[in-house]
Amino acid sequence: MSEEFKIIFSGPMGAGKTTAIAAISDEAPVSTDVVNTDRAAFDKELTTAGLDYGRIEIDAETSVRLYGTPGQLRFRFMWDILGHNAAGVVILLDASQADALVQLDAFVEAFGAGKRAPLVIGVGRCAEPGALALDAFAQRLENHGLNLPLFGVDVRRREDVLLLVDTLLCLLEVSDPARLHA
């Protein structure tokens, strides 16, 4: 019996959700990128307005559907729509953004701090000048009483993004082993 999982990639604009899905998808990802009309908030040419979609085969029995959410708060309703029935959520953050810790709080809260589905945090651009250290994110989670998997990642690297997905699948196996071995 084959198993298919739905994993959500979420995080603020510019964190690398579209790039991460493209890095691991076995097929050309679907993207709903549009021209960014909010250049004052974030200087990037395109932004996701609806969703990103990709798919990977983990093995002959397991596949994962990958959904990326838009990052702007005005599209928050899409987070709930896409998050429905998700097996897990990858939250991507950009350590070089000044409000990265506030963004961490907002996205962890939006996805139920792992209560609805397991959460894994991927933090990119850690080596950028002025970027927050990974320890700052770990401390912020600890201050909220949360112990979530946290990784420094380069969302352009397939291996880094697969680590996030594999971690979620491991969390699912620990929380519901019968589901993965039925």
C-alpha positions in Angstrom: 0.0 0.0 0.0 1.5 3.3 -1.0 1.4 6.4 1.3 1.1 10.0 0.3 1.8 12.9 2.6 1.0 16.6 2.3 3.7 19.0 3.6 3.4 22.7 3.8 6.2 25.2 3.3 5.4 28.5 5.0 7.2 31.6 6.2 7.6 35.3 5.3 8.1 36.7 1.9 11.6 36.1 0.7 12.4 33.2 3.0 12.8 30.8 0.1 9.6 28.7 -0.1 9.4 28.7 -3.9 13.1 28.0 -4.2 13.0 25.1 -1.6 10.1 23.4 -3.4 11.9 23.8 -6.8 15.1 22.3 -5.2 13.5 19.0 -4.4 10.4 18.5 -6.6 10.7 15.6 -9.0 8.6 17.4 -11.5 8.5 21.1 -12.6 6.9 22.9 -9.8 3.7 24.9 -10.2 4.0 28.5 -9.0 1.6 31.4 -8.8 4.2 34.1 -8.7 3.1 37.6 -9.6 4.8 41.0 -9.7 5.5 42.2 -6.2 3.6 45.4 -5.7 4.9 45.8 -2.2 8.5 46.6 -3.0 8.7 49.0 0.0 8.2 46.1 2.4 10.5 43.7 0.5 12.6 44.4 -2.6 12.0 41.4 -4.7 10.6 41.3 -8.2 8.1 38.4 -7.9 6.1 37.0 -5.0 3.7 34.0 -4.5 0.1 35.1 -4.5 -1.6 31.7 -4.3 0.6 28.7 -3.8 3.6 26.7 -5.0 3.2 23.0 -5.7 5.7 20.2 -6.2 5.9 16.5 -5.6 8.6 14.0 -4.6 8.9 10.3 -4.4 10.7 9.3 -1.2 10.7 5.6 -2.2 8.5 3.2 -4.2 5.9 3.3 -1.4 6.0 7.0 -0.2 5.4 10.2 -2.0 5.1 13.8 -0.7 3.0 16.6 -2.1 4.7 19.9 -1.4 2.7 23.1 -1.0 4.2 26.6 -0.5 2.1 29.4 1.0 2.3 33.0 0.2 4.3 34.9 2.8 2.4 38.1 3.2 -0.1 38.5 6.1 -2.8 39.6 3.7 -2.8 36.1 2.2 -3.0 34.4 5.6 -6.3 32.8 4.6 -4.3 30.7 2.2 -2.2 29.3 5.1 -5.4 27.8 6.6 -6.6 26.5 3.3 -3.3 24.9 2.3 -2.6 23.7 5.9 -5.9 21.7 6.0 -5.0 18.0 6.4 -1.2 18.6 6.2 0.9 15.9 7.7 3.5 18.5 8.7 4.8 22.1 8.2 8.2 23.4 7.3 8.6 27.0 8.4 11.4 28.8 6.5 12.9 32.0 7.9 15.6 34.4 6.7 18.1 35.1 9.5 19.2 38.3 7.7 15.7 39.9 8.1 15.6 42.3 11.1 12.3 41.0 12.3 13.1 37.2 11.8 12.3 36.4 15.5 8.9 38.1 15.3 8.2 36.2 12.1 9.2 33.0 13.9 6.6 33.7 16.5 3.9 34.5 14.0 4.3 31.4 11.9 4.7 29.0 14.8 1.5 30.5 16.3 -0.3 30.4 13.0 0.4 26.7 12.6 -0.4 25.7 16.1 3.1 25.4 17.6 3.1 21.8 16.2 -0.1 20.8 17.9 -2.1 20.2 14.7 0.8 18.8 12.7 4.6 18.5 13.4 6.7 21.6 12.7 10.3 21.9 11.5 12.1 25.2 11.3 14.6 26.0 8.5 16.6 29.2 8.8 18.4 30.5 5.8 21.0 33.2 5.1 22.7 32.6 8.5 26.1 33.6 7.1 24.9 37.0 5.8 26.4 40.1 7.5 24.3 41.1 10.4 22.2 37.9 10.4 20.9 36.4 13.6 22.7 33.3 14.9 20.8 30.0 14.8 21.0 30.1 18.7 18.8 33.2 18.7 16.0 31.2 17.1 16.6 28.2 19.4 16.4 30.6 22.4 13.2 32.2 21.2 11.6 28.8 20.8 12.8 27.8 24.3 11.4 31.0 25.8 8.0 29.9 24.5 8.4 26.4 25.9 8.8 24.9 22.5 11.3 22.2 21.5 11.0 22.1 17.7 13.6 20.8 15.2 15.7 23.8 14.0 18.2 23.7 11.1 20.4 26.2 9.3 19.7 25.6 5.6 20.4 26.8 2.1 17.1 26.4 0.4 18.9 26.1 -3.0 20.5 22.9 -1.9 18.4 19.7 -2.4 20.1 18.0 0.6 19.3 20.8 3.0 15.6 20.9 2.0 15.3 17.1 2.0 16.7 17.1 5.6 13.6 19.2 6.6 11.2 16.8 4.8 12.9 13.7 6.2 12.8 15.2 9.7 9.0 15.7 9.4 8.5 12.2 8.2 10.5 10.9 11.2 8.3 13.0 13.5 5.3 11.5 11.9 6.7 8.0 12.4 7.4 8.6 16.1 3.9 10.1 16.7 2.0 7.5 14.6 4.2 4.5 13.6 1.2 2.5 12.4 0.4 5.1 9.8 3.9 4.8 8.1 4.0 1.0 8.3 0.4 0.0 7.5 
